[in-house]
């Protein structure tokens, strides 16, 4: 009979761990979807809201960076794959097609994102920063 309480405890622990993992996975998907939506339909600067708050306050966007991002519109955002991480980090590679609003030229960039889980806030934060829009290849009009 002593086996039954241990079995119940083991099953309860597994169930709670599974729930926490599902919550974390749901939170990750929500963060990734929210970030891609912000970049696609709002602006690159809107992605700043997904950057880890301490990092965001230590390295705010300059007026020059905001102006540079304002010149660009995201035409396509495609996840290329994921990279190995830890239980508290998620890494993905995204191919982003940018259109320069002034010249109407298209440029592709590769954005290597690192997301970190904040257990206190139960939130995933982008810690790699906004995409480097100075790199990429020109494709013309």
RATA-V96433 format. One record per backbone hydrogen bond with DSSP energy under -1.0 kcal/mol. NH is the residue of the N-H (numbers start at 0). CO is the residue of the C=O. Records with the same first field share a line. If there is no record, write none. Layout:
NH=CO / CO
This chain:
5=1
6=2
7=3
8=4
9=5
10=6
11=7
12=8
13=9
14=10
15=11
16=12
17=13
18=14
19=15
20=16
21=17
22=18
23=19
24=20
25=21
26=22
27=23
28=24
29=25
30=26
31=27
32=28
33=29
34=30
35=31
36=32
37=33
38=34
39=35
40=36
41=37
42=37
46=43
47=44
48=45
49=46
50=47
51=125
55=51
56=52
57=53
58=54
65=61
66=62
67=63
68=64
69=65
70=66
71=68
72=98
74=96
75=96
77=94
79=92
80=92
82=90
88=85
89=114
91=112
92=80
93=110
94=77
95=108
96=75
97=106
98=72
99=104
100=70
103=99
105=139
106=97
107=136
108=95
110=93
112=91
114=89
115=124
116=87
117=122
121=117
122=117
124=115
125=49
126=113
132=130
136=107
138=105
